[in-house]
Amino acid sequence: MSPIEPHRPAPAPEPAVPTPETAAAGARDRRRRFLRVSAGAVPLTMTLASRPVRAYTCSTSSAWGSAQVNPTASAAAHNAASALDVTATWTISQWSADSPTSAPWTALATALAYKPKGNSKNKGAALRKDYTLGDLFGQAGPFPGTLTAGQQVGAVLTSAGNTSYNSHLIVAKLNSMMFPVIAACLRSNGTDQLKEMMDGRYSPSNTTGPRAWTRDQIIAYLENNFIAPP
């Protein structure tokens, strides 16, 4: 399976005459598209960005977080210089798949010039079993949640006890190794923002105090900017 790639969105249907039922459904949809940062805080819009004709776009967390102080900034950020084109990315499902011909793991093995141990002929499948969180994040970490350096990345992604939050951070790091644009999106003011997200408490560089993001908002940022799509 290849990385997901951009495509031209289908034409929008003609608007229907609203009824009480459709109005209520619309209100529910709008509520789902907004994530409250905290009680009394300005809502942070974290909807899926429209897929442009030529590419997806991703924004730095700083640009994306500007929506906390300016609700229109979430849309403007995708038109700013900080919004970068993402021509392809791998999904969490693709990285998690335990397949002998896993495309993302094979691609990573090629990028790392990985040589399987023993007589294994499938370098992607072999790397999936050998690659640890210490290899991915560095032996000193930090690591998502309570994970440790010696745990195998592939095993963690498929573990029943793993969390969605951990998977998003792991895949974000994997994709940043494969796609320079994604690595650029995860840097703000010269700092790797993914490291700041590890414990689930994160404030973009242009926000403070009650505007700190929750885990759900961090996941929304990583998904909506095609850094770690599900």
Phi and psi in degrees as a GROMACS rama.xvg file:
@    title "Ramachandran Plot"
@    xaxis  label "Phi"
@    yaxis  label "Psi"
@TYPE xy
-86.8713  163.563  SER-2
-59.2201  150.02  PRO-3
-66.7987  140.054  ILE-4
-127.435  155.901  GLU-5
-67.4779  153.455  PRO-6
-144.885  161.419  HIS-7
-73.2368  124.742  ARG-8
-66.1351  150.137  PRO-9
-68.0504  149.548  ALA-10
-57.8676  142.348  PRO-11
-71.17  137.08  ALA-12
-69.8572  159.401  PRO-13
-63.5613  137.383  GLU-14
-64.8561  138.237  PRO-15
-90.9544  157.535  ALA-16
-69.5035  122.348  VAL-17
-66.3696  143.896  PRO-18
-122.079  167.989  THR-19
-55.2843  -35.9858  PRO-20
-69.4664  -46.0341  GLU-21
-69.8238  -31.8987  THR-22
-64.5696  -41.2474  ALA-23
-66.0685  -41.2757  ALA-24
-63.8037  -39.2835  ALA-25
-63.4258  -38.3189  GLY-26
-64.837  -39.9872  ALA-27
-64.0063  -40.6839  ARG-28
-62.1994  -42.0784  ASP-29
-64.0253  -38.4211  ARG-30
-64.2012  -38.3235  ARG-31
-67.8835  -26.1037  ARG-32
-84.0304  -4.70942  ARG-33
-116.125  135.492  PHE-34
-115.829  123.926  LEU-35
-79.7134  131.268  ARG-36
-69.9832  -46.6752  VAL-37
-166.518  170.321  SER-38
-57.9874  127.164  ALA-39
83.3596  -3.34919  GLY-40
-87.0722  160.767  ALA-41
-67.4202  132.169  VAL-42
-64.7492  139.416  PRO-43
-100.355  114.85  LEU-44
-77.2338  119.329  THR-45
-129.055  58.9887  MET-46
-87.5933  159.916  THR-47
-62.8272  128.405  LEU-48
-66.8061  143.728  ALA-49
-60.998  136.438  SER-50
-78.3677  113.797  ARG-51
-69.7458  166.046  PRO-52
-63.8222  -43.3854  VAL-53
-90.87  -26.7604  ARG-54
-168.907  164.783  ALA-55
-75.9846  170.137  TYR-56
-128.913  148.756  THR-57
-131.429  149.845  CYS-58
-119.92  154.375  SER-59
-63.9138  157.76  THR-60
-62.4641  -30.4718  SER-61
-64.8172  -46.5233  SER-62
-66.4099  -41.8324  ALA-63
-65.4897  -38.4723  TRP-64
-71.8747  -14.0213  GLY-65
-63.3752  -15.7972  SER-66
-65.2261  -18.955  ALA-67
-66.8214  -31.6479  GLN-68
-104.597  -12.2043  VAL-69
-145.464  101.812  ASN-70
-56.5694  -23.1121  PRO-71
-84.4876  -8.16441  THR-72
-70.7531  -25.8541  ALA-73
-61.9186  -37.5012  SER-74
-76.6344  -40.527  ALA-75
-65.2399  -31.3586  ALA-76
-60.6472  -32.5517  ALA-77
-75.367  -11.8797  HIS-78
-105.013  -1.23149  ASN-79
-89.0287  173.277  ALA-80
-63.9665  -23.1837  ALA-81
-78.6689  -8.96141  SER-82
-87.3329  116.983  ALA-83
-110.106  147.364  LEU-84
-74.4489  133.969  ASP-85
-117.635  107.932  VAL-86
-81.0571  -21.4968  THR-87
-164.968  157.386  ALA-88
-158.37  162.818  THR-89
-103.037  145.923  TRP-90
-91.8755  166.483  THR-91
-61.5925  -40.4093  ILE-92
-60.8434  -40.0002  SER-93
-67.5567  -42.2034  GLN-94
-68.9305  -30.6727  TRP-95
-81.0303  -23.5229  SER-96
-59.7545  125.884  ALA-97
-90.0029  80.2564  ASP-98
-122.481  139.686  SER-99
-65.7519  -15.8098  PRO-100
-119.442  33.9676  THR-101
-56.0937  118.421  SER-102
-63.6254  -47.9937  ALA-103
-65.7997  -38.5882  PRO-104
-68.8147  -36.2711  TRP-105
-64.8172  -41.2079  THR-106
-64.6177  -40.6181  ALA-107
-66.5882  -40.8672  LEU-108
-60.1576  -40.4892  ALA-109
-65.0773  -44.0457  THR-110
-63.6304  -34.0211  ALA-111
-89.1717  -2.18325  LEU-112
54.5818  42.0143  ALA-113
-72.7321  135.901  TYR-114
-114.619  114.79  LYS-115
-61.091  148.765  PRO-116
-77.9714  154.22  LYS-117
66.7275  -139.421  GLY-118
-105.193  14.0345  ASN-119
-62.7877  128.812  SER-120
-97.3152  -11.7381  LYS-121
-104.604  97.3833  ASN-122
-67.966  -31.0109  LYS-123
-66.069  -48.2605  GLY-124
-64.5062  -36.9063  ALA-125
-67.7283  -41.9157  ALA-126
-64.4125  -38.6244  LEU-127
-57.6049  -33.2976  ARG-128
-84.7061  -26.9417  LYS-129
-92.223  -29.1093  ASP-130
-74.2983  123.359  TYR-131
-105.048  168.154  THR-132
-63.7816  -30.421  LEU-133
-66.031  -37.3379  GLY-134
-65.385  -38.4583  ASP-135
-75.8836  -50.2069  LEU-136
-99.9379  -6.19899  PHE-137
94.9335  144.238  GLY-138
-61.3954  -26.6504  GLN-139
-87.4478  -6.42544  ALA-140
75.1743  -155.815  GLY-141
-73.9656  161.555  PRO-142
-118.183  156.639  PHE-143
-63.0161  133.789  PRO-144
54.995  -127.125  GLY-145
-104.626  15.8593  THR-146
-67.9143  157.794  LEU-147
-127.276  166.836  THR-148
-61.0862  -35.883  ALA-149
-79.8734  -7.78802  GLY-150
-74.8539  141.688  GLN-151
-76.6304  132.827  GLN-152
-60.1883  -48.8102  VAL-153
-60.0763  -40.3341  GLY-154
-68.1426  -38.6585  ALA-155
-63.6288  -43.7467  VAL-156
-62.6712  -27.9467  LEU-157
-104.127  2.54843  THR-158
-71.1619  137.459  SER-159
-64.8398  -26.0284  ALA-160
-88.9375  -1.40327  GLY-161
-73.8978  155.14  ASN-162
-104.803  156.192  THR-163
-60.176  -36.9257  SER-164
-62.4339  -46.1244  TYR-165
-60.0262  -42.7651  ASN-166
-61.9443  -40.8565  SER-167
-63.1584  -42.546  HIS-168
-68.3937  -40.5708  LEU-169
-63.5438  -47.6234  ILE-170
-69.1637  -33.9499  VAL-171
-59.3726  -42.4715  ALA-172
-68.1557  -42.5621  LYS-173
-60.1458  -46.6393  LEU-174
-66.5736  -32.2457  ASN-175
-67.855  -25.7305  SER-176
-75.6916  -28.5346  MET-177
-91.712  -28.9583  MET-178
-128.351  108.095  PHE-179
-56.2047  -33.0533  PRO-180
-63.9268  -39.8289  VAL-181
-65.9177  -39.8758  ILE-182
-59.3942  -39.0949  ALA-183
-66.463  -37.8124  ALA-184
-64.5949  -30.1252  CYS-185
-85.8173  1.31412  LEU-186
-106.914  132.865  ARG-187
-139.733  128.446  SER-188
53.9888  36.8109  ASN-189
77.2752  7.38981  GLY-190
-116.804  138.747  THR-191
-72.576  105.328  ASP-192
-71.6327  -21.8851  GLN-193
-61.1158  -36.6835  LEU-194
-61.3994  -34.3996  LYS-195
-73.3059  -16.1151  GLU-196
-91.4519  -6.2366  MET-197
-58.0607  -38.6811  MET-198
-92.0141  4.82811  ASP-199
84.4461  4.53735  GLY-200
-122.931  115.024  ARG-201
-146.367  136.491  TYR-202
-126.063  120.751  SER-203
-55.9121  158.575  PRO-204
-62.937  -19.1875  SER-205
-103.135  13.246  ASN-206
-132.909  157.847  THR-207
-144.678  171.621  THR-208
54.1954  -126.778  GLY-209
-66.697  -8.93121  PRO-210
-89.2619  9.89218  ARG-211
-61.3138  145.871  ALA-212
-82.4562  148.098  TRP-213
-87.6084  173.871  THR-214
-60.266  -40.9032  ARG-215
-62.2226  -36.7984  ASP-216
-73.2803  -33.194  GLN-217
-65.391  -44.2121  ILE-218
-60.1245  -43.3428  ILE-219
-61.3605  -41.585  ALA-220
-61.2351  -47.3633  TYR-221
-65.6044  -36.6869  LEU-222
-74.6858  -49.227  GLU-223
-68.0724  -21.3907  ASN-224
-102.685  13.8706  ASN-225
60.5045  28.6324  PHE-226
-84.7279  -40.2321  ILE-227
-145.192  71.1441  ALA-228
-69.4496  151.297  PRO-229
